[in-house]
Amino acid sequence: MYKFLLRPKWIATHILVIALIATMVNLANWQLDRHQQRKDFNAVLLQRFEAPIQPLEELLQDAEPADIEWLPTALKGTYLQGEDISLVNVSQNGAAGYDAITPLLLDNGKVVLVNRGFLPLVAPFPLAPTGEVSLLGRIRATSERRTGEVSDAATGELTDIQRIDIDRLQQQIDGELVPVYVQLLKSTPSEDASLSTIVDPEFGNGPHMSYVIQWILFALCAAGGWIALVRREATKQKTA
């Protein structure tokens, strides 16, 4: 009764269904991996958010940027006036705008880029405080271009940037840039009132587990559809 399953048309159907199920199961596993990665990231993030504040110079000693990212840090220096850079195509709390980036000359002669805060599109770039400033911020690693994202020009001086790429910006900054930048939390003297502190990342696990369930259900539907087709054809063969 089931000899029809060996016909070319049915063999093609078997292959298609198997391929669909395998693809959906792999997508479910991928989303499961993404879920676990997000949980691990959140655990590290929470630990670093609660870490004690340490001077930037101490954190940079024998540490990779990824190992100290998001840690709170304290630093002092003088802003390099006229070296301002706008991080464009960003949004915060539903509003489009840009981040104000200004390099800070440290006491040891090195320079660190400081993301001073977010501004709406229509807001002018605020002047950085003059003289020595004391800052509290979070360490951030250099940004890398992802597939499909817009690239900054490889040469020349940039005033508007798509990402904070420290190696690229070193080309136009006098002084050695440290391999991280700082996301400002507090400044003494205080910053311009138009600047908004960059919002913290979300600690949620995201929708990955719901996607896992979705792909598993799709795989079960594909298998169920194949069974229904086989039963219908078997019934036809039996009554023929």
C-alpha positions, 0 to 999 in steps of 0.5 A: 500500500505504501509503494507509492512512497518510492515514486520520484514525486514522493521521493522529491517530497521526502527530500524537501520535507527533510530539508525544511525540518533540518533547516528549522531545527538548525534555526531553533538551535541558533536562536537557543545559542543566541539566548545563552549568549545573551544570558552570559552577556547579561551576567557579565554586564551586571557584574561589571555595572556593580564593580567598584570605580577604578582609575582608567590608568589602572584598568588599562594595565595588562588588560584587553579592552573586551575584559574591562568594557562597561567597568566604571572608571574615573579620570582627569584631563583637559578636553582638546578644543576644536577636535569635536566629532559627531557620532551620527545615525543614533537614537535614544528614547525614540528620538533621532540625534547624534552623540558628542565625542571630544578627545580628552588629554590625560595627565600622562600625555595620552588621549582618550575619546569621551562620548559626552552624551546624546543630542537631538538632531536640531541641537548644536554641538556643545562646547566642552568644559575648559580647564581640567575636568574630572570624569566618571564614566564607563569603559567602552571598546572600539566599535567594529563595522558589521556587515551591511553597515555604512563605512566611514571614509578610510582617509581624511579628517572626519567630523561625522562618524558612523562608529567610534573606531579608535584606530581610524580616529587615531589618524586625526588626533594629536597624541596616542589614543588609549585603546578604549573610549569612555561613555560619560556618566558625570563631569566636574565641572558639569556638562552642557545641559543640552546633553543627555546621558547615554542610556544603559543597555537593556538587561533582558534576554530578548525574544530568542526563546520565543523564536526557538519555540516558533521554529520547533513548531514550524518543524512539527507542522512540516512533519505533520503535513508530510504525515497527512499527505501520506495518509491521504494518498494511502487512503486513495490507494486503498479505495482505488 
